[in-house]
Amino acid sequence: MRRKLLFASAIGVLILAAFVTLSSKVQVSAAPASPPASNSCDRACLNGIVDQYLAAMVTHDPSHLPLAKTVKFTEDGVPLELGDGLWATASGLSNYKVYFDEPAAGGVGVFALVRENGKPAILHVRLKIVNQKITEIETLVARKETTSLFGTDNLTEPRPVFLESVPAADRPSRAEMVSMVGKYFDGIEQGNGDIVPFDKDAIRIENGIQTCPGSATSPLGALSCGAQLSTKIFTYIHTISPRRFPIVDDERGLVLAIVRFNHPATSQTVEVAGHGMMTMGRYSQWPNSTEIAELFKIQDRKIKEISAVIVTQPYKAPTGWE
């Protein structure tokens, strides 16, 4: 009798195990894993949404944009309702657009030349896309009246280097690319261009003006980007904080950094070898900050080119995204 009971119990356990196994298999097959929402919009899709955004802005009508219910919008660090700010004053677009994308993260951005009440302005837009809906909109608008650097004559078409793809085998990881760009900001704070992985022919363009290498008539002469930092002429920038890197476009070797340069104006001059005492520049004259969207081209693991949109702000003004 005891053997019969043990045998019956064993059979029951086997039947129960088979039932549990079958149930789990049915459950898995009934609910297949779906791809992450951020993967549902490729580069063409992301750039198309940016184009929709710009077209809607010029017509002053955001009602047809694919907006999430909880969309967040800032212009120059200030939270606004869509329709305010440049949305109310934009009067036209140009052909100048530089796109940068991180499809896996649903991130897309553009530098564009626009017209505002008939005058040129340089616009940065960053969008976050989830399920093909816009959840975040971050913008900076550089205007001639509100910045020390402004020039649009050369902003007719994207510089070719920003359009070139990097061979897959030569692409650094996201972390590596962010680290390279971070060293640039460290080099500014420390007045040390030697720690920055600059390409020997690196170029920096800020609000449409080339600022390194300098020209023969510029205060520092035709110094390279790294040599400029090492003069310590930029050490009036005491801190670069916060720093964010919301878009890394590994296919094209692009990193978008959005940062705040903080200028306490506690010193206005610096001793520069070969030049004597020099004034550090306009932003060293009163406490202020600049909010900057800066796009870096990484090529052969070097910083090849930098393009920046810069907006002057009150000292340590919130960026709206801390």
Backbone as numpy.savetxt, mean C-alpha at the origin, in Angstrom:
# Nx Ny Nz CAx CAy CAz Cx Cy Cz
-22.57 -69.49 27.62 -23.39 -68.28 27.62 -22.54 -67.03 27.62
-21.47 -67.08 28.45 -20.56 -65.92 28.53 -19.93 -65.65 27.17
-19.53 -66.75 26.45 -18.93 -66.56 25.12 -19.92 -65.93 24.16
-21.20 -66.30 24.24 -22.23 -65.74 23.36 -22.41 -64.25 23.61
-22.41 -63.87 24.92 -22.56 -62.45 25.26 -21.39 -61.63 24.74
-20.17 -62.15 24.91 -18.98 -61.43 24.43 -19.03 -61.29 22.91
-19.45 -62.37 22.23 -19.53 -62.32 20.77 -20.56 -61.30 20.31
-21.71 -61.24 20.97 -22.77 -60.29 20.62 -22.31 -58.87 20.85
-21.57 -58.65 21.96 -21.06 -57.29 22.25 -20.08 -56.85 21.18
-19.22 -57.77 20.77 -18.23 -57.43 19.74 -18.92 -57.06 18.44
-19.94 -57.84 18.07 -20.68 -57.54 16.85 -21.32 -56.16 16.94
-21.85 -55.81 18.13 -22.49 -54.51 18.31 -21.51 -53.37 18.15
-20.31 -53.55 18.70 -19.28 -52.52 18.57 -18.90 -52.30 17.11
-18.74 -53.41 16.37 -18.39 -53.30 14.96 -19.47 -52.59 14.17
-20.71 -52.90 14.46 -21.83 -52.26 13.75 -21.86 -50.77 14.06
-21.65 -50.40 15.34 -21.66 -48.99 15.73 -20.53 -48.23 15.04
-19.34 -48.84 15.01 -18.18 -48.20 14.38 -18.43 -47.97 12.89
-19.02 -48.97 12.25 -19.32 -48.83 10.82 -20.32 -47.73 10.58
-21.32 -47.61 11.48 -22.34 -46.56 11.34 -21.73 -45.17 11.49
-20.84 -45.01 12.50 -20.18 -43.72 12.73 -19.32 -43.34 11.54
-18.56 -44.34 11.02 -17.69 -44.07 9.87 -18.50 -43.65 8.66
-19.58 -44.36 8.39 -20.43 -44.04 7.25 -21.06 -42.67 7.40
-21.50 -42.33 8.64 -22.12 -41.04 8.88 -21.15 -39.91 8.62
-19.89 -40.09 9.10 -18.90 -39.02 8.92 -18.58 -38.83 7.45
-18.54 -39.93 6.66 -18.27 -39.82 5.24 -19.40 -39.09 4.53
-20.62 -39.39 4.90 -21.77 -38.72 4.30 -21.75 -37.24 4.63
-21.39 -36.89 5.88 -21.36 -35.50 6.31 -20.31 -34.72 5.53
-19.13 -35.25 5.33 -18.07 -34.56 4.61 -18.47 -34.33 3.16
-19.01 -35.38 2.51 -19.36 -35.23 1.11 -20.53 -34.27 0.92
-21.37 -34.10 1.93 -22.51 -33.22 1.81 -22.13 -31.76 1.98
-20.95 -31.46 2.53 -20.55 -30.07 2.77 -19.13 -29.86 2.31
-18.89 -29.85 0.99 -17.52 -29.66 0.48 -16.98 -28.29 0.86
-15.67 -28.24 1.08 -15.05 -26.97 1.46 -15.12 -26.00 0.29
-15.48 -24.74 0.59 -15.51 -23.71 -0.45 -14.22 -22.93 -0.43
-13.79 -22.38 -1.57 -12.55 -21.61 -1.60 -12.68 -20.35 -0.77
-11.58 -19.82 -0.23 -11.64 -18.58 0.54 -12.25 -17.45 -0.28
-13.00 -16.60 0.40 -13.69 -15.52 -0.31 -12.71 -14.63 -1.04
-11.53 -14.42 -0.45 -10.57 -13.51 -1.06 -10.02 -14.03 -2.38
-10.19 -15.33 -2.65 -9.69 -15.91 -3.89 -10.69 -15.78 -5.03
-11.84 -15.19 -4.77 -12.90 -15.17 -5.77 -12.76 -14.02 -6.75
-11.72 -13.19 -6.60 -11.54 -12.04 -7.49 -10.07 -11.97 -7.90
-9.79 -12.23 -9.19 -8.41 -12.22 -9.66 -7.97 -10.79 -9.99
-6.78 -10.66 -10.58 -6.24 -9.32 -10.86 -7.18 -8.49 -11.74
-7.68 -9.11 -12.81 -8.57 -8.37 -13.71 -9.84 -7.95 -12.99
-10.36 -8.83 -12.17 -11.57 -8.52 -11.39 -11.31 -7.36 -10.43
-10.19 -7.42 -9.70 -9.86 -6.37 -8.73 -9.68 -5.02 -9.42
-8.92 -5.01 -10.53 -8.70 -3.75 -11.24 -10.00 -3.20 -11.82
-10.88 -4.11 -12.22 -12.18 -3.68 -12.72 -13.00 -2.97 -11.65
-12.92 -3.45 -10.42 -13.65 -2.80 -9.32 -13.06 -1.43 -9.03
-11.72 -1.31 -9.11 -11.09 0.01 -8.94 -11.58 0.97 -10.01
-11.66 0.49 -11.26 -12.15 1.35 -12.34 -13.60 1.78 -12.10
-14.41 0.86 -11.57 -15.79 1.21 -11.22 -15.80 2.32 -10.17
-14.90 2.19 -9.19 -14.82 3.17 -8.11 -14.49 4.56 -8.68
-13.46 4.63 -9.53 -13.04 5.92 -10.07 -14.14 6.54 -10.94
-14.78 5.72 -11.76 -15.85 6.23 -12.62 -17.01 6.75 -11.78
-17.36 6.03 -10.72 -18.46 6.47 -9.85 -18.10 7.77 -9.14
-16.84 7.89 -8.73 -16.39 9.10 -8.02 -16.56 10.34 -8.89
-16.19 10.23 -10.17 -16.27 11.38 -11.07 -17.73 11.77 -11.35
-18.63 10.79 -11.31 -20.05 11.10 -11.51 -20.76 11.41 -10.20
-20.00 11.36 -9.10 -20.51 11.71 -7.76 -21.67 10.81 -7.33
-21.61 9.55 -7.74 -22.71 8.63 -7.45 -22.17 7.26 -7.04
-22.09 6.98 -5.72 -21.59 5.68 -5.27 -22.65 4.59 -5.22
-23.87 4.90 -5.62 -24.99 3.99 -5.37 -24.88 2.66 -6.11
-24.14 2.61 -7.21 -24.05 1.37 -7.99 -22.78 0.57 -7.70
-21.98 1.01 -6.75 -20.77 0.27 -6.41 -21.12 -0.99 -5.61
-20.32 -2.06 -5.74 -20.58 -3.28 -4.98 -20.05 -3.14 -3.55
-20.78 -2.41 -2.72 -20.35 -2.09 -1.37 -20.88 -3.09 -0.35
-20.02 -3.49 0.59 -20.48 -4.26 1.74 -21.27 -3.33 2.66
-22.15 -3.91 3.46 -22.97 -3.10 4.35 -22.13 -2.35 5.38
-20.98 -2.91 5.73 -20.15 -2.32 6.77 -18.91 -1.62 6.18
-18.97 -1.15 4.94 -17.82 -0.55 4.29 -17.28 0.63 5.10
-15.96 0.72 5.18 -15.29 1.83 5.87 -14.55 2.65 4.84
-14.68 4.00 4.93 -14.08 4.90 3.95 -13.34 6.02 4.66
-12.08 6.27 4.26 -11.35 7.42 4.78 -10.72 8.19 3.62
-10.61 9.49 3.80 -9.84 10.35 2.89 -8.85 11.12 3.74
-7.57 10.99 3.44 -6.50 11.64 4.20 -6.61 11.35 5.70
-6.98 10.11 6.02 -7.04 9.66 7.41 -8.33 9.97 8.13
-9.25 10.68 7.49 -10.50 11.09 8.15 -11.64 10.18 7.69
-12.35 9.54 8.61 -13.52 8.74 8.22 -14.61 9.64 7.63
-15.11 9.26 6.46 -16.14 10.04 5.79 -17.23 9.12 5.28
-18.34 9.74 4.89 -19.38 9.03 4.16 -19.05 9.11 2.67
-19.29 8.03 1.94 -19.07 8.09 0.49 -19.95 9.18 -0.11
-19.32 10.04 -0.89 -19.99 11.22 -1.43 -19.36 12.49 -0.92
-18.65 12.41 0.22 -17.96 13.56 0.78 -16.54 13.66 0.22
-15.88 14.78 0.51 -14.49 14.96 0.11 -14.34 15.02 -1.41
-13.34 14.31 -1.93 -13.07 14.32 -3.36 -14.27 13.82 -4.17
-15.09 13.00 -3.56 -16.29 12.51 -4.26 -17.17 13.68 -4.71
-17.17 14.77 -3.98 -18.02 15.91 -4.32 -17.35 16.88 -5.28
-16.01 16.80 -5.40 -15.27 17.81 -6.17 -14.53 17.24 -7.38
-14.44 15.92 -7.51 -13.75 15.32 -8.65 -14.44 15.73 -9.95
-13.62 16.13 -10.93 -14.21 16.61 -12.18 -13.67 15.88 -13.41
-12.76 14.91 -13.22 -12.27 14.18 -14.38 -11.16 13.22 -14.03
-10.88 12.31 -14.98 -9.81 11.33 -14.84 -8.82 11.50 -15.98
-7.60 11.04 -15.77 -6.61 11.00 -16.84 -6.32 9.54 -17.18
-5.41 9.31 -18.10 -5.02 7.95 -18.46 -3.98 7.38 -17.51
-3.44 8.20 -16.60 -2.38 7.73 -15.71 -2.98 6.92 -14.56
-2.68 5.63 -14.56 -3.11 4.73 -13.48 -2.03 3.68 -13.28
-1.62 3.49 -12.04 -0.68 2.42 -11.68 -1.41 1.50 -10.71
-1.69 0.27 -11.15 -2.42 -0.70 -10.32 -1.44 -1.59 -9.56
-1.87 -2.06 -8.40 -1.12 -3.07 -7.66 -2.13 -3.95 -6.94
-1.88 -5.27 -6.96 -2.89 -6.23 -6.54 -2.29 -7.34 -5.68
-3.07 -7.80 -4.74 -2.75 -9.02 -3.99 -4.03 -9.86 -3.95
-4.32 -10.61 -5.03 -5.60 -11.32 -5.13 -5.89 -12.24 -3.96
-4.88 -12.95 -3.45 -5.13 -13.90 -2.36 -5.65 -13.21 -1.12
-5.33 -11.94 -0.95 -5.78 -11.19 0.23 -6.95 -10.26 -0.09
-7.39 -10.23 -1.35 -8.48 -9.34 -1.73 -8.07 -7.88 -1.70
-6.77 -7.60 -1.90 -6.28 -6.23 -1.85 -5.98 -5.68 -3.22
-6.36 -4.42 -3.46 -6.08 -3.77 -4.73 -5.91 -2.28 -4.47
-5.02 -1.66 -5.26 -4.82 -0.23 -5.13 -4.46 0.38 -6.46
-4.49 1.71 -6.49 -4.13 2.45 -7.69 -3.59 3.81 -7.31
-2.59 4.29 -8.05 -2.20 5.69 -8.07 -2.77 6.25 -9.36
-3.48 7.37 -9.27 -4.13 7.93 -10.44 -4.03 9.45 -10.43
-4.01 10.01 -11.61 -4.08 11.46 -11.75 -5.52 11.83 -12.07
-6.09 12.70 -11.25 -7.49 13.10 -11.42 -7.54 14.62 -11.52
-8.73 15.11 -11.81 -8.94 16.55 -11.79 -9.99 16.86 -10.74
-9.74 17.95 -10.02 -10.65 18.37 -8.95 -10.97 19.84 -9.16
-12.24 20.11 -9.44 -12.64 21.47 -9.79 -11.74 22.04 -10.88
-11.36 21.16 -11.83 -10.56 21.58 -12.97 -9.07 21.56 -12.77
-8.58 21.35 -11.53 -7.16 21.33 -11.24 -6.67 19.90 -11.04
-5.39 19.62 -11.35 -4.89 18.25 -11.16 -4.69 17.91 -9.68
-4.93 16.66 -9.35 -4.65 16.11 -8.01 -4.16 14.68 -8.20
-3.30 14.25 -7.29 -2.76 12.88 -7.35 -3.49 12.06 -6.29
-4.09 10.97 -6.72 -4.96 10.17 -5.86 -4.38 8.78 -5.63
-4.42 8.36 -4.39 -4.16 6.96 -4.02 -5.45 6.36 -3.51
-5.79 5.17 -4.01 -6.96 4.42 -3.54 -6.51 3.02 -3.18
-6.92 2.55 -2.00 -6.73 1.15 -1.61 -8.11 0.57 -1.27
-8.43 -0.56 -1.90 -9.69 -1.24 -1.62 -9.41 -2.62 -1.05
-10.29 -3.06 -0.18 -10.32 -4.45 0.30 -11.59 -5.08 -0.26
-11.43 -6.22 -0.94 -12.56 -6.88 -1.60 -12.79 -8.25 -0.95
-14.01 -8.49 -0.49 -14.40 -9.78 0.06 -15.70 -10.21 -0.63
-15.69 -11.40 -1.22 -16.86 -11.88 -1.97 -17.30 -10.85 -3.01
-16.31 -10.22 -3.67 -16.53 -9.22 -4.70 -17.32 -8.01 -4.20
-17.24 -7.76 -2.89 -17.82 -6.57 -2.28 -16.70 -5.72 -1.67
-16.83 -4.42 -1.75 -15.84 -3.50 -1.18 -16.11 -3.35 0.31
-15.15 -3.74 1.13 -15.31 -3.62 2.59 -14.47 -2.48 3.17
-13.39 -2.08 2.47 -12.53 -1.00 2.95 -12.16 -0.10 1.79
-12.16 1.22 2.05 -11.72 2.21 1.06 -10.82 3.20 1.79
-9.55 3.23 1.41 -8.59 4.16 2.01 -8.03 5.02 0.90
-8.13 6.34 1.04 -7.66 7.24 -0.01 -6.78 8.35 0.55
-5.84 8.79 -0.28 -5.05 10.00 -0.01 -5.13 10.86 -1.27
-5.22 12.17 -1.07 -5.31 13.10 -2.19 -4.24 14.17 -2.02
-3.25 14.17 -2.92 -2.20 15.19 -2.88 -2.60 16.33 -3.80
-2.64 17.53 -3.23 -3.02 18.73 -3.97 -1.86 19.73 -3.92
-1.71 20.53 -4.95 -0.62 21.49 -5.00 -0.64 22.43 -3.81
-1.84 22.78 -3.35 -1.97 23.75 -2.28 -1.61 23.19 -0.91
-1.51 21.86 -0.79 -1.38 21.26 0.54 -0.12 20.42 0.71
0.86 20.56 -0.19 2.08 19.78 -0.05 3.26 20.58 -0.60
4.46 20.28 -0.12 5.65 21.00 -0.57 6.18 20.47 -1.90
5.76 19.26 -2.28 6.17 18.65 -3.54 4.94 18.36 -4.37
4.93 18.83 -5.61 3.78 18.52 -6.46 4.14 18.82 -7.90
4.01 17.81 -8.75 4.24 17.99 -10.18 3.59 16.88 -10.95
2.85 17.22 -11.98 2.09 16.21 -12.72 2.50 16.11 -14.17
3.47 16.91 -14.61 3.84 16.92 -16.03 4.32 15.55 -16.51
4.97 14.80 -15.62 5.51 13.49 -16.02 4.54 12.34 -15.76
3.38 12.63 -15.20 2.42 11.57 -14.88 1.46 11.39 -16.06
2.01 10.91 -17.15 1.19 10.69 -18.35 0.90 9.21 -18.57
1.83 8.36 -18.14 1.64 6.91 -18.25 2.50 6.23 -17.19
2.13 5.02 -16.77 2.91 4.33 -15.73 4.34 4.10 -16.20
5.29 4.20 -15.29 6.66 3.84 -15.62 6.71 2.33 -15.86
7.36 1.90 -16.92 7.31 0.49 -17.33 7.71 -0.49 -16.23
8.63 -0.10 -15.34 9.11 -1.03 -14.32 7.98 -1.51 -13.41
6.93 -0.69 -13.24 5.82 -1.08 -12.37 4.86 -2.05 -13.05
5.04 -2.27 -14.33 4.18 -3.19 -15.08 4.84 -4.53 -15.35
6.14 -4.61 -15.11 6.90 -5.81 -15.44 6.66 -6.92 -14.41
6.46 -8.14 -14.91 6.32 -9.30 -14.03 7.69 -9.82 -13.62
7.75 -10.38 -12.42 8.97 -11.01 -11.92 8.86 -12.51 -12.14
9.87 -13.16 -12.73 9.81 -14.62 -12.91 9.50 -15.31 -11.58
8.66 -16.33 -11.64 8.21 -17.00 -10.41 9.37 -17.48 -9.56
10.43 -17.96 -10.18 11.57 -18.48 -9.42 12.35 -17.38 -8.70
12.15 -16.14 -9.11 12.92 -15.03 -8.54 12.10 -14.19 -7.56
10.91 -14.65 -7.21 10.05 -13.85 -6.33 10.36 -14.12 -4.86
10.75 -13.10 -4.11 10.93 -13.29 -2.66 9.57 -13.55 -2.01
9.60 -14.05 -0.78 8.36 -14.25 -0.04 7.79 -12.89 0.36
6.52 -12.91 0.77 5.89 -11.68 1.24 6.68 -11.08 2.39
7.08 -11.92 3.35 7.82 -11.44 4.51 9.14 -10.81 4.11
9.82 -11.41 3.13 11.11 -10.86 2.67 10.92 -9.49 2.03
9.89 -9.35 1.23 9.65 -8.08 0.55 9.31 -6.98 1.55
8.49 -7.32 2.53 8.14 -6.34 3.57 9.38 -5.95 4.37
10.24 -6.92 4.66 11.47 -6.63 5.41 12.37 -5.66 4.64
12.50 -5.85 3.33 13.33 -4.94 2.52 12.81 -3.51 2.59
11.50 -3.36 2.48 10.90 -2.03 2.52 11.03 -1.43 3.93
10.88 -2.28 4.94 11.04 -1.80 6.31 12.42 -1.21 6.55
13.44 -1.78 5.91 14.80 -1.26 6.07 14.94 0.14 5.48
14.15 0.45 4.47 14.16 1.79 3.91 13.73 2.81 4.97
12.65 2.49 5.68 12.17 3.41 6.71 13.14 3.46 7.90
13.75 2.32 8.23 14.78 2.33 9.27 15.94 3.22 8.86
16.33 3.15 7.59 17.44 3.96 7.10 17.17 5.45 7.20
15.91 5.85 6.96 15.55 7.26 7.11 15.67 7.68 8.57
15.10 6.89 9.47 15.15 7.22 10.90 16.58 7.32 11.41
17.43 6.43 10.95 18.80 6.35 11.45 19.79 7.22 10.67
19.35 7.80 9.55 20.27 8.55 8.71 21.36 7.67 8.15
20.97 6.47 7.69 21.95 5.48 7.24 21.43 4.77 6.00
21.90 5.20 4.83 21.48 4.57 3.59 22.12 3.23 3.34
23.19 2.91 4.10 23.91 1.66 3.86 23.10 0.42 4.25
22.11 0.58 5.12 21.34 -0.59 5.57 20.17 -0.88 4.64
19.97 -0.02 3.64 18.82 -0.18 2.74 19.26 -0.92 1.48
18.53 -1.96 1.06 18.92 -2.73 -0.14 18.54 -2.02 -1.43
19.15 -0.86 -1.67 18.88 -0.12 -2.89 19.58 -0.75 -4.09
18.91 -0.75 -5.23 19.58 -0.98 -6.50 20.50 0.21 -6.76
21.60 0.00 -7.46 22.56 1.08 -7.68 21.95 2.22 -8.50
20.90 1.94 -9.26 20.25 2.97 -10.07 18.85 3.31 -9.54
18.63 3.13 -8.25 17.30 3.35 -7.67 16.82 4.78 -7.90
15.51 4.90 -8.10 14.85 6.19 -8.33 13.70 6.33 -7.34
13.51 7.55 -6.84 12.34 7.84 -6.00 11.59 9.02 -6.59
10.28 8.88 -6.74 9.42 9.94 -7.26 8.33 10.20 -6.23
8.21 11.45 -5.78 7.26 11.82 -4.73 6.32 12.90 -5.26
5.03 12.59 -5.24 4.01 13.50 -5.79 4.41 13.99 -7.18
4.94 13.07 -7.97 5.28 13.37 -9.36 6.63 14.01 -9.58
7.41 14.27 -8.51 8.71 14.92 -8.62 9.81 13.91 -8.27
10.83 13.78 -9.12 11.95 12.90 -8.80 12.81 13.56 -7.73
12.99 12.84 -6.61 13.75 13.39 -5.48 15.06 12.65 -5.25
15.26 11.51 -5.87 16.58 10.88 -5.90 16.65 9.95 -7.12
17.85 9.89 -7.77 18.99 10.75 -7.52 18.61 12.22 -7.75
19.32 13.11 -7.05 19.06 14.52 -7.24 19.67 15.03 -8.54
19.36 16.26 -8.86 19.95 16.89 -10.03 21.20 17.66 -9.62
21.97 18.06 -10.60 23.19 18.80 -10.31 22.90 20.12 -9.61
21.68 20.64 -9.78 21.33 21.93 -9.18 20.59 21.80 -7.85
20.31 20.57 -7.42 19.61 20.38 -6.15 20.57 20.62 -4.99
20.06 20.93 -3.79 20.92 21.27 -2.65 21.99 20.22 -2.35
21.68 18.94 -2.53 22.65 17.88 -2.26 23.36 17.39 -3.51
23.08 18.01 -4.63 23.68 17.53 -5.87 23.05 16.22 -6.32
23.73 15.53 -7.20 23.17 14.32 -7.81 23.46 13.07 -6.98
23.17 13.14 -5.68 23.41 11.99 -4.81 22.39 10.89 -5.06
22.83 9.64 -4.86 21.91 8.49 -4.98 20.95 8.49 -3.81
19.94 7.60 -3.89 18.96 7.50 -2.81 19.62 7.14 -1.49
20.52 6.16 -1.51 21.20 5.76 -0.28 22.11 6.83 0.26
22.87 7.49 -0.62 23.80 8.53 -0.18 23.05 9.71 0.44
21.87 10.02 -0.09 21.06 11.08 0.51 20.73 10.77 1.96
20.29 9.55 2.22 19.94 9.18 3.60 21.14 9.32 4.52
22.31 8.92 4.05 23.50 8.93 4.89 24.00 10.33 5.22
23.53 11.36 4.51 23.89 12.73 4.89 23.19 13.16 6.17
22.15 12.41 6.57 21.32 12.71 7.74 20.43 13.93 7.53
20.28 14.34 6.27 19.44 15.49 5.97 17.97 15.23 6.30
17.60 13.93 6.40 16.21 13.59 6.68 15.97 13.20 8.14
16.93 13.45 9.00 16.75 13.03 10.39 15.79 13.92 11.17
15.23 14.96 10.54 14.11 15.68 11.16 12.89 14.78 11.23
12.91 13.69 10.44 11.85 12.68 10.53 12.23 11.76 11.69
11.73 12.05 12.89 12.17 11.32 14.08 11.67 9.88 14.09
10.43 9.69 13.72 9.87 8.34 13.70 9.00 8.16 12.46
8.95 6.93 11.99 8.03 6.56 10.93 7.11 5.50 11.53
5.96 5.98 11.98 5.04 5.12 12.73 3.65 5.77 12.72
2.60 4.98 12.49 2.60 3.55 12.22 3.09 3.22 10.81
3.42 1.95 10.63 3.80 1.41 9.32 2.86 0.25 9.00
2.28 0.27 7.81 1.44 -0.85 7.37 1.85 -1.25 5.96
1.67 -2.52 5.64 2.02 -3.05 4.33 0.82 -3.86 3.82
-0.25 -3.17 3.44 -1.51 -3.87 3.16 -1.53 -4.64 1.85
-0.66 -4.30 0.88 -0.69 -5.00 -0.41 0.74 -5.36 -0.80
0.96 -6.64 -1.08 2.23 -7.12 -1.62 1.91 -7.88 -2.90
2.28 -7.29 -4.03 2.00 -7.85 -5.35 3.26 -8.60 -5.79
3.35 -9.89 -5.41 4.58 -10.64 -5.69 4.79 -10.89 -7.18
3.71 -10.96 -7.95 3.86 -11.19 -9.39 4.63 -10.05 -10.06
4.39 -8.84 -9.61 5.07 -7.69 -10.20 6.16 -7.11 -9.29
6.37 -7.73 -8.13 7.43 -7.27 -7.24 7.12 -5.93 -6.60
5.87 -5.70 -6.23 5.45 -4.41 -5.69 5.01 -4.54 -4.24
5.38 -3.57 -3.44 4.94 -3.50 -2.04 4.33 -2.13 -1.81
3.10 -2.10 -1.31 2.48 -0.84 -0.89 2.68 -0.67 0.60
3.33 0.41 0.98 3.47 0.78 2.39 2.64 2.03 2.63
1.90 2.04 3.71 1.18 3.25 4.13 1.71 3.61 5.50
2.33 4.79 5.59 3.09 5.14 6.78 2.82 6.60 7.16
3.25 6.93 8.37 3.20 8.32 8.82 4.59 8.75 9.25
5.13 9.81 8.61 6.39 10.41 9.00 6.09 11.50 10.04
6.76 11.43 11.19 6.50 12.37 12.28 7.66 13.35 12.44
7.35 14.65 12.34 8.35 15.71 12.36 8.09 16.64 13.56
8.77 16.45 14.69 8.51 17.28 15.87 9.08 18.69 15.77
9.95 18.96 14.79 10.54 20.30 14.58 11.40 20.75 15.75
12.05 19.82 16.41 12.96 20.17 17.52 14.33 20.59 17.02
14.62 20.34 15.73 15.86 20.82 15.12 15.57 21.13 13.66
16.25 22.14 13.15 15.99 22.57 11.77 17.21 22.45 10.86
18.39 22.23 11.44 19.60 22.17 10.63 20.41 20.92 10.98
21.29 20.53 10.06 22.15 19.38 10.28 23.47 19.63 9.55
24.56 19.11 10.09 25.87 19.22 9.46 25.98 18.14 8.39
26.15 18.55 7.14 26.24 17.62 6.02 27.66 17.70 5.46
28.32 16.56 5.42 29.70 16.52 4.92 29.78 17.11 3.53
30.69 18.04 3.36 30.88 18.68 2.06 29.94 19.82 1.78
28.94 20.02 2.64 27.96 21.08 2.42 27.82 22.01 3.62
28.41 21.66 4.77 28.27 22.47 5.97 26.90 22.33 6.59
26.49 23.34 7.36 25.17 23.32 8.00 24.09 23.56 6.95
23.11 22.70 6.93 22.02 22.82 5.96 20.68 22.77 6.68
19.73 23.53 6.16 18.36 23.46 6.66 17.74 22.15 6.19
17.06 21.49 7.12 16.54 20.16 6.81 15.35 20.18 5.86
14.72 21.31 5.66 13.60 21.35 4.74 12.34 21.89 5.39
11.34 22.07 4.56 10.11 22.72 5.00 9.49 22.02 6.21
9.47 20.69 6.19 8.74 19.97 7.24 9.46 19.98 8.59
10.66 20.56 8.65 11.36 20.67 9.93 11.04 21.96 10.65
10.15 22.78 10.09 9.94 24.14 10.62 8.82 24.23 11.66
7.92 23.27 11.69 6.84 23.27 12.68 6.41 21.82 12.90
5.85 21.50 14.08 5.45 20.10 14.32 4.35 19.69 13.35
4.61 18.62 12.61 3.65 18.12 11.63 3.97 16.68 11.31
3.09 16.05 10.60 3.33 14.70 10.08 2.92 14.67 8.62
3.42 13.68 7.91 2.95 13.43 6.55 2.44 12.00 6.48
1.27 11.85 5.90 0.75 10.49 5.64 1.13 10.15 4.20
1.70 8.96 4.02 2.29 8.63 2.74 1.85 7.23 2.30
1.41 7.13 1.05 1.23 5.83 0.38 2.41 5.68 -0.56
3.25 4.67 -0.31 4.51 4.54 -1.01 4.59 3.16 -1.66
4.82 3.16 -2.97 4.87 1.92 -3.74 6.31 1.61 -4.11
6.78 0.41 -3.76 8.16 0.00 -3.98 8.19 -1.11 -5.03
9.12 -0.97 -5.98 9.39 -2.03 -6.94 10.63 -2.78 -6.46
10.45 -4.09 -6.21 11.55 -4.96 -5.81 11.99 -5.78 -7.02
13.25 -5.65 -7.36 13.78 -6.40 -8.50 15.16 -6.94 -8.13
15.37 -8.23 -8.34 16.62 -8.89 -7.96 16.94 -8.64 -6.48
15.87 -8.65 -5.68 15.97 -8.46 -4.23 16.59 -7.11 -3.85
16.36 -6.12 -4.70 16.80 -4.75 -4.45 15.62 -3.80 -4.67
15.64 -2.66 -3.98 14.63 -1.62 -4.22 15.03 -0.87 -5.48
14.26 -1.06 -6.53 14.59 -0.50 -7.84 13.97 0.88 -8.02
12.73 1.04 -7.58 12.05 2.31 -7.79 11.00 2.51 -6.70
10.76 3.78 -6.37 9.78 4.15 -5.35 8.90 5.25 -5.92
7.60 5.11 -5.71 6.65 6.16 -6.09 5.76 6.44 -4.88
5.58 7.73 -4.55 4.87 8.06 -3.32 3.83 9.14 -3.55
2.71 9.01 -2.82 1.70 10.06 -2.71 1.75 10.56 -1.28
2.00 11.86 -1.10 2.29 12.43 0.21 1.28 13.52 0.54
0.74 13.47 1.76 -0.23 14.45 2.23 0.23 15.00 3.57
0.26 16.32 3.72 0.65 16.95 4.98 -0.50 16.90 5.97
-0.17 16.55 7.24 -1.17 16.40 8.28 -0.73 17.10 9.56
-1.65 17.33 10.50 -1.23 17.78 11.83 -0.32 16.73 12.48
0.46 17.16 13.45 1.45 16.28 14.08 0.77 15.05 14.69
1.21 13.88 14.24 0.71 12.58 14.69 -0.81 12.43 14.53
-1.34 13.03 13.47 -2.77 12.87 13.20 -3.08 11.40 12.94
-4.23 10.91 13.40 -4.60 9.51 13.13 -4.70 9.23 11.64
-4.28 8.03 11.25 -4.41 7.65 9.84 -5.79 7.05 9.54
-6.54 6.77 10.59 -7.86 6.16 10.41 -7.85 4.65 10.36
-6.62 4.03 10.41 -6.54 2.58 10.26 -5.60 1.95 11.28
-5.31 2.67 12.37 -4.45 2.08 13.40 -5.14 0.90 14.08
